[in-house]
Amino acid sequence: MSDRLAINGGDSVIDQSSARFEWPKIDSEAEKAVLGQLHTSISIYDRSGVIEEFEEAFSKYHKREYGLLSNSGTSAIFSMDEAINLQPGDEVMCPVYTFHATVSPMMYMGAVPIFCDSDDEGNMSFESLKSKLTNKTKAVIVTHMWGVPVRDIEKIKDFCEKNMLILLEDCSHAHGASIYGRKVGSFGDAASWSLQGPKIISGGEGGIMLTDNKNIYSRALLQGHYNKRPLQEIDKDNPLRDYSLTGLGLKLRSHPLAVALALQQFRHLDEFIIQKQKYAELFNEALSAYEFITVPEIKPNVQNSWYAYNFKFNPEAAYGISREEYVDALVAEGLVEVDIPGSTGVINELPLFTNPEKIIGRMYHGPLVKQTGFTNAVKFQNSIIKLPVWATSNDINIVHAYIKGITKVSNYIRKNKSLR
C-alpha cells in the first residue's frame, strides 16, 4: 500500500463500516439471558429475582454490604446525593473535568458545586481539593475518569475522614478498575456506576449504587422505590420506614431485561479487563515511538478498566499540525472511532453551574460565583484524543488496523513535516 494519506486521495487503511466499536456484544449468550428473563418477569417490585442476583454479585465483587440498582447511572448518583441528605447551600467538592452528570443531580438539592482542578490524568487533584475546604463543605465526589483510578484516592479518603466529610465515587467509567489492591468504588461512603450504552458492563440503560452504610442505603432506597421494597428492607425501628408506602415520590427502578443483560456481561468483566489491558499495551507500544504523542502510563499498582484509551497530542512537536487536523487524517484512513471528546470536559462554565436560578429558581435565588483557574484540566482537555478499547480476542484485527492507521499518519508527519 502507498504511504499516500487517504486525506490526500490515497487508499484508506480500513473500510469505515469495518472499523466500528459495537458494544455490548449481543451474542447467543446475551440473547439467552434476555429471553430467559422476558419469560420470567418484566417488572420486579421488590428485591428478588435478577434484581437481587445482580445486586448481590456486584456488591460481593466490590466487598460492599449493600447494592441498589436504578434506571441510569445519573439516577445512581442522584440516589447518593439524596442519601447523604444534601441541603441548600451545602458545598460539594467536585472534579471540574468530568461528564456533567457527576455534578448535575446535586443541583436538585440546591447544593453548591466547588470545582477542583485536575492532575495530568484528568482526575481530581488532591492539591487543588485541599485548597477548597470551607466550613460549608459537606462532601467530596470524585470521578475515575475514562476508567483511570484517581491516584490520590487514599489521600482524599484520609482528608475526608480527618475533616468529617462524606466521600462519594463516580465509577461510571471504571468497572473492574483497581488501585493499591482495592477496587474503585470501595473507598467512598457510597459509589455509583453507569450500566448504560457503551459502558463496560451494559444493560443498555441502568445504574447501581453501593455502600456499607445502612442509613445511606435506606434513604437512597426511598428515593427511587416505594411500597414493597422499602417495607422489605428498611428496619422496623428506623423512622424512614414510615415513608415506605410513598417513598420520596419518585420511581427510579431498573428494568429486569436490562439487568439480565448487564448480569450476563458482568460475569465476563475480568475477562474483558484482561483483554483490554493487552490491547492498551499494544497501543502504547506503537504510539510511544512518536515525539508528538504521549501515551497513558501503565502502572504496576493500578488496573485501569480502559473504558477509553486516551493519548495526548502535542501540535508543537508535530510541526504545527493541529489536533483536529491529525484526527481528520486518522478518520480519513477509516478510523471512525477516533474522537476528540465533546460532551465530557471542563464543566465549570455550563449554565446549570453558573446560573441555576434561571432554571431551578426554587433552589437558587441568584447566580453562583464564577469559578476559574483550572489550568491543568483545560490543558488535559485540549490535548487528548480518545479511542475505544476493544474487549474480546476476536477484535485483534480491528485493533491492528487502528494501529496501522495511526502509525501511517504519524510516520507521514515525521517524514514530511506536514499532512499535505
Secondary structure, DSSP 8 states (H G I E B T S, - for coil): -----GGGT---SS-GGGS----S---HHHHHHHHHHHTT-S---SS-HHHHHHHHHHHHHTT-SEEEEESSHHHHHHHHHHHTT--TT-EEEEESEEEGGGTGGGGGGT-EEEEE-B-TTSSB-HHHHHTT--TTEEEEEEE-GGG---TTHHHHHHHHHHTT-EEEEE-TT-TT-EETTEETTSSSSEEEEE--TTSSS--SS-EEEEES-HHHHHHHHHHH--THHHHHHS-TT-GGGGGTTTTTS------HHHHHHHHHHHTTHHHHHHHHHHHHHHHHHHHTT-TTEE-----TTEE---SSEEEEE-GGGGTT--HHHHHHHHHHTT-TT-B--SSEEE-TTSHHHH-GGGT-TTT-SS--------HHHHHHHTTEEEE----SGGGHHHHHHHHHHHHHHHHHHHHHSS--
